[in-house]
Amino acid sequence: METLPPVNTSAGRVVIVRPDQQLDSKQRLPYFAGISAVTAGAAAISMNLIVIPPGGAAEPHIHQGYETAIYLLQGEVETFYGPGLKQSITSRTGDFIFIPANLPHQPRNLSATEPALAIVTRNDPNEQESVIPYVLSED
């Protein structure tokens, strides 16, 4: 990942991050790191590009103590959520998705041939540190 030198402004600094490598998230999905405490010195947010491979799914998980907002750039994704992951909702290209803090969930790409791409923003600058695996037997 390339972090360009900060640009000084009257209100602080502007940081540009150009993700140049795919990483693996705790949810076992590939992603490209964007804005975070590490990359940009963010104090309260993070933003990344997440990829759900064709037919792929994240590991069931919880974002402990922070909310998640997602914009689906490409694809159709079914998200299972709640206790036992018994509820589901389907999102499509152009949808905004909100996931409350501490809600168990698992997104799954409905396409067998195309990846789903999404911009994921959270009110935690260290968002990967607060990802907790969710075990279905917990319910």
Secondary structure, 3 states (H helix, E strand, C coil): CEECCCEEECCEEECCEECCCCEECCCCCEEEEEECHHHHCCCCCEEEEEEECCCCECCCEEECCCCEEEEEEECEEEEEECHHHCEEEEEECCCEEEECCCCCEEEEECCCCCCEEEEEEECCCCHHHHEEECCHHHC
